[in-house]
Amino acid sequence: MTQQLWDVVIVGAGPIGGRCATLLAERGHSVLLLEEHNEIGRPFQCAGLVNPRAMRSVSLEDTILQEIDGALIHGPSGTLVPVGEKNNPRTYVVCRKRFDQGVVQQSLQAGAEIWLNSMPVDASVDVDEVKLTINKDNEIIELKCKLLLGCDGAHSWTRRYFKMGKPKELMIGFQVEVVGYQSDDRWLEMYSGSKIAPGFFAWVIPSGFDTHRIGIWSTAEHLNGRSVEQCYHDLINHPLWAERFRDIQETARYCGPIPCGMVKNPVKNRVMLIGDAAGMSKPTTGGGIGPGFKQIEMIIGELSTAINNNQLSQKQLQKITSKKWHEMKRTQDKARALRDLLVSNCTDEELDIHFENFSKPEVLQLINSVGDIEKPVTLGMALLKKVPAFRKLALKAGVKLLFT
Ligand SMILES: Cc1cc2nc3c(=O)[nH]c(=O)nc-3n(C[C@H](O)[C@H](O)[C@H](O)COP(=O)(O)OP(=O)(O)OC[C@H]3O[C@@H](n4cnc5c(N)ncnc54)[C@H](O)[C@@H]3O)c2cc1C
């Protein structure tokens, strides 16, 4: 028989829905995960980078395909900036399908239930509960819960249904899986320039077994009528880099959205958004797994108490989230402002000058000592303060940061 009343119903069994389900079920709450697909981890739309903090949260080291020591970053005219240290892993490349399955498996072990082929079609919020109409295997089921969590990704149904705002930016990510690319397996490569990744960067990530993930992300505004696929062709045929891509053979390709910029109202009465649904991906890298994990982990204790007391009005949820999430949003906004200043709003000529400065030994030393992909604001501020060539940007940055 179907249980009709749940503490929490989570829409979306991606990594963030799975992690939320684990943390809630571990605290004794009854949790139902709804997943519209009939399997976990598909469709695959990810470069598969998981940072050490997020990996520690779930201990899914068996899903790691490759450890990454650093990045070889190329300026538009070829200036190389190597960031990282040999045999000192900074991040991991995972098999995303196995990673997502592992995260969801942990939630089931903690006591959560999952319905595949299931999605909400209607919802209404009362004083004491949320009423949901679910389409499960083409059968309509009514149920109730105390709290509805929207972990349903970039195009979140929950966010749209409850009119909770839009992420500030929606990037387009495009990725091709290949064999035959020759590189050092412990380093990822990044390429920049208006033809191949306008305003952002392209990546080549080793993913074990002689395979690589070649991707690009940008915005419609920066692409200005071009497609990300055209950018990909410009990358692999670029006079400076074509030789490296000469022997690649494509095995798969996919395209997906990357929402960066927390929505205006991540909570409403008895409804909360986490992960891509809330616009949590990083404006500097597009990574969304780490921020989504952090977003739930930082409030889970208070949220669990609120569920036990059934105190889940918008005001009560705001009390739990607003200070902590506001801090995350501020960091996200600052990172975006620094990204725009140093990369996204630069011409290729300006970028080349930045790369010349980045590649100076003393600046490289600073990047390698302060540089942490998790803390781009700290690095950006250090560059502006300590590198004479960037000082004239400091005033501009100061003004931008004042208004973020
Ligand atoms: C090309 C590309 C590369 C990326 N690379 C990285 C990277 O290297 N590292 C990183 O951290 N992030 C990366 N990201 C971002 C990352 O994929 C997301 O941030 C992450 O998947 C967010 O997890 P989520 O659980 O919030 O959403 P999702 O992973 O999108 O999961 C949402 C789940 O909800 C389900 N769902 C959606 N709607 C409904 C509904 N109405 N009913 C039921 N179920 C529903 C979906 O089927 C899915 O299973 C990349 C993204 C792209 C596009």
The ligand as a Gaussian input file, in Angstrom:
#p B3LYP/6-31G(d) Opt

LIG

0 1
 C       28.207000      20.263000     -19.813000
 C       28.124000      20.351000     -18.306000
 C       29.244000      20.069000     -17.540000
 C       29.183000      20.152000     -16.137000
 N       30.287000      19.821000     -15.414000
 C       30.239000      19.844000     -14.062000
 C       31.342000      19.427000     -13.280000
 O       32.388000      19.027000     -13.805000
 N       31.233000      19.447000     -11.922000
 C       30.085000      19.864000     -11.283000
 O       30.043000      19.895000     -10.044000
 N       29.031000      20.247000     -12.007000
 C       29.064000      20.234000     -13.373000
 N       27.964000      20.587000     -14.108000
 C       26.768000      20.997000     -13.375000
 C       26.136000      19.773000     -12.715000
 O       25.830000      18.804000     -13.693000
 C       24.889000      20.188000     -11.943000
 O       25.169000      21.313000     -11.143000
 C       24.400000      19.063000     -11.043000
 O       24.015000      17.947000     -11.798000
 C       23.211000      19.571000     -10.218000
 O       22.617000      18.523000      -9.549000
 P       21.047000      18.567000      -9.209000
 O       20.767000      17.317000      -8.470000
 O       20.703000      19.890000      -8.615000
 O       20.336000      18.563000     -10.628000
 P       20.357000      17.422000     -11.740000
 O       21.653000      16.716000     -11.778000
 O       19.875000      18.084000     -12.987000
 O       19.268000      16.392000     -11.228000
 C       17.909000      16.701000     -11.263000
 C       17.136000      15.396000     -11.269000
 O       15.755000      15.716000     -11.220000
 C       15.044000      14.957000     -12.184000
 N       13.865000      15.748000     -12.528000
 C       13.804000      16.927000     -13.193000
 N       12.535000      17.362000     -13.268000
 C       11.772000      16.433000     -12.635000
 C       10.371000      16.331000     -12.359000
 N        9.509000      17.278000     -12.758000
 N        9.921000      15.247000     -11.678000
 C       10.788000      14.278000     -11.265000
 N       12.116000      14.326000     -11.494000
 C       12.599000      15.405000     -12.155000
 C       16.035000      14.801000     -13.330000
 O       15.693000      13.691000     -14.137000
 C       17.345000      14.593000     -12.546000
 O       17.538000      13.255000     -12.213000
 C       27.985000      20.526000     -15.504000
 C       26.849000      20.806000     -16.273000
 C       26.918000      20.723000     -17.662000
 C       25.691000      21.018000     -18.467000

